[in-house]
Amino acid sequence: MCEKKLDYSKVRGRIVEKYKTISNFAMKSGIRAEQFTDAFNGRRAFTSLEIMQICEMLKIPDDEIKLYFFTDET
C-alpha cells in the first residue's frame, strides 16, 4: 500500500478524454485495467516504466508529470 494518497484525477481525466474508458486505454497500453484501479485507489504505485509509457501515450509533457502523478490528494 502507498504511504500517502496521490491524486490521479488529472491522469484519469486525460485517459477518458483521449481513449473514452480506462479499459480501452489499458488494452492499448498493455497495462492491465486492474493495475490502474489499484493505483487509483492507493493499493499500489505506478512504476516509473508505466509512468513513462502513460505519458508517451497521453502526450503529457515532461514538465507536467508531477501534476499528473505526484500531486497529494487533499
Backbone hydrogen bonds, N-H to C=O, Kabsch-Sander energy under -0.5 kcal/mol:
donor,donor_aa,acceptor,acceptor_aa,energy
2,C,42,G,-1.7
7,D,71,T,-3.6
8,Y,6,L,-0.8
11,V,68,Y,-0.5
12,R,8,Y,-2.7
13,G,9,S,-2.5
14,R,10,K,-2.2
15,I,11,V,-2.3
16,V,12,R,-2.3
17,E,13,G,-2.4
18,K,14,R,-2.1
19,Y,15,I,-3.2
20,K,16,V,-1.6
21,T,19,Y,-1.6
25,F,21,T,-1.9
26,A,22,I,-2.9
27,M,23,S,-2.4
28,K,24,N,-2.0
29,S,25,F,-2.5
30,G,26,A,-2.2
31,I,26,A,-0.6
32,R,30,G,-0.5
35,Q,32,R,-1.0
36,F,32,R,-1.3
37,T,33,A,-2.4
38,D,34,E,-2.7
39,A,35,Q,-2.2
40,F,36,F,-3.2
41,N,37,T,-1.7
42,G,39,A,-1.6
43,R,38,D,-2.7
44,R,38,D,-1.0
51,I,47,T,-2.4
52,M,48,S,-2.4
53,Q,49,L,-2.3
54,I,50,E,-3.0
55,C,51,I,-2.7
56,E,52,M,-2.1
57,M,53,Q,-2.6
58,L,54,I,-2.5
59,K,55,C,-0.7
59,K,56,E,-0.6
60,I,55,C,-2.3
64,E,61,P,-2.2
65,I,62,D,-1.2
68,Y,64,E,-1.3
69,F,65,I,-2.4
70,F,66,K,-2.1
72,D,70,F,-0.5
73,E,5,K,-2.5
